[in-house]
Amino acid sequence: MATNYLLNVEKRLEDAAIELLAAYADLTGVTGFVRVQRYEDASLDAAYPIAAVRCMAVAEHGHHTGCYQCGLELVALSYKLDDKAKTIVREVLGALRGWVQQDDVIAQLNATASATADATKLTVIDVLLEDAAYDSEALEPRNYNEYVMPATIVCRPS
């Protein structure tokens, strides 16, 4: 009888990204405090500014390769009343862009505690920024500013 494995690639990728972003000095140095969390995590109260990650889509990459192409959104959020000019949210977005464009971001993701743990092993193969960041708050007005930067991550659960 075959063993069933839960391949929650989305959660594995989000965990690895959150782990790295929480320790990324250029991000935490933006305003002295930037919290990193999973997007729309209802268990946490909003404390802005926030950097969030959300794995939006996962599709098999190639035929029977075991690899997945994941749409990872890196999200910068700030409280609108404290950031009317959108300066803080743009600085958080810039730090997120700097993080994902590091030459060794693949090695960093592969070396995280969550990516090396037996239950959540993950091997990242490629990271690519494909689209421009966009202001999602402009699409649906809210009491916070939100910029989203999509990235494509090719990875496989190990």
C-alpha positions in Angstrom: 0.0 0.0 0.0 1.3 3.4 -0.9 2.0 6.0 1.7 0.2 9.3 1.4 2.3 12.4 2.0 1.0 15.9 2.7 2.9 18.1 0.3 1.9 21.5 1.6 4.4 23.3 -0.6 2.6 26.7 0.0 3.1 26.6 3.8 6.7 25.3 3.5 7.6 28.2 1.2 5.8 30.8 3.3 7.5 29.5 6.5 11.0 29.7 4.9 10.4 33.2 3.6 9.0 34.5 6.9 11.9 33.1 8.7 14.4 34.9 6.5 12.5 38.2 6.3 12.1 38.4 10.1 15.9 38.4 10.3 16.6 40.7 7.3 18.2 43.9 8.7 17.3 46.1 5.7 13.7 45.3 6.3 13.7 45.8 10.1 15.8 48.9 9.7 13.1 50.7 7.6 11.2 52.1 10.6 12.9 50.4 13.5 10.0 47.8 13.5 8.5 45.8 10.8 6.6 42.7 11.7 6.7 39.8 9.2 3.7 37.4 9.0 1.6 35.2 6.8 -0.8 37.4 4.8 -4.3 37.6 6.3 -3.2 35.8 9.5 -6.3 36.5 11.6 -4.6 35.2 14.8 -2.5 38.4 15.0 -3.6 42.0 15.7 -2.6 44.5 13.1 0.6 46.4 14.1 1.9 48.4 11.1 4.1 48.4 9.2 3.9 44.8 8.2 5.7 42.7 5.6 3.6 39.7 4.6 4.0 36.7 2.4 1.3 34.8 0.6 1.7 31.8 -1.7 -1.0 32.3 -4.2 -0.7 29.5 -6.8 1.2 26.2 -7.1 1.5 24.3 -10.3 3.6 21.3 -11.2 6.7 22.4 -13.1 7.4 20.0 -15.9 6.2 16.5 -16.2 6.9 14.3 -13.2 9.8 16.3 -12.0 8.6 16.7 -8.4 9.1 20.5 -8.8 6.4 23.1 -8.4 6.2 26.7 -9.7 4.8 28.9 -6.9 3.4 32.3 -7.1 4.7 34.0 -4.0 3.4 37.5 -3.2 5.6 39.8 -1.0 3.3 42.4 0.5 4.2 45.7 2.2 1.5 47.2 4.4 1.3 50.4 6.4 -1.4 52.2 8.4 -2.9 54.9 6.1 -3.2 57.6 8.7 0.5 57.2 9.8 1.7 57.0 6.2 -0.4 59.4 4.1 2.4 59.9 1.6 3.0 56.2 1.3 6.7 56.7 2.2 6.9 53.8 4.8 5.0 51.3 2.6 7.4 52.1 -0.3 10.4 51.6 1.9 9.1 48.3 3.1 8.5 47.3 -0.5 12.0 48.4 -1.4 13.4 46.2 1.3 11.4 43.2 0.1 12.6 43.8 -3.4 16.2 44.0 -2.1 15.7 40.7 -0.2 14.4 38.7 -3.1 17.1 40.0 -5.5 20.0 38.9 -3.3 22.5 36.7 -5.2 22.3 34.1 -2.5 18.5 34.1 -1.7 18.1 30.6 -3.0 20.9 29.3 -0.7 19.4 31.3 2.2 15.9 29.8 1.6 17.4 26.3 1.4 19.3 26.8 4.7 16.3 27.9 6.8 15.3 25.8 9.8 11.9 25.2 8.3 13.4 24.1 4.9 15.8 21.7 6.5 13.5 20.1 9.1 12.5 16.5 8.3 8.7 17.2 8.2 8.9 20.4 6.1 12.0 19.9 3.8 12.0 22.2 0.9 14.6 22.7 -1.9 14.3 26.0 -3.8 15.7 25.9 -7.3 15.0 29.3 -8.7 13.6 32.7 -7.6 12.4 35.3 -10.2 10.7 38.6 -10.0 8.4 38.6 -13.1 5.9 41.4 -12.7 5.9 45.0 -11.4 4.8 45.7 -7.9 1.3 47.2 -7.7 -0.7 49.2 -5.3 -3.6 46.9 -4.3 -5.1 49.5 -2.0 -5.9 51.6 -5.0 -8.1 48.7 -6.3 -10.1 48.4 -3.1 -9.8 51.3 -0.7 -9.0 50.3 2.9 -7.6 51.9 6.1 -4.1 50.7 5.2 -1.7 51.0 2.3 -0.8 47.8 0.5 1.8 47.2 -2.2 2.2 43.7 -3.6 5.3 42.4 -5.4 4.8 39.0 -7.1 7.7 36.5 -7.4 7.9 33.1 -8.9 9.7 30.4 -6.9 10.5 27.0 -8.4 10.9 24.5 -5.6 10.3 20.9 -4.5 9.4 19.3 -1.2 12.5 17.1 -0.4 
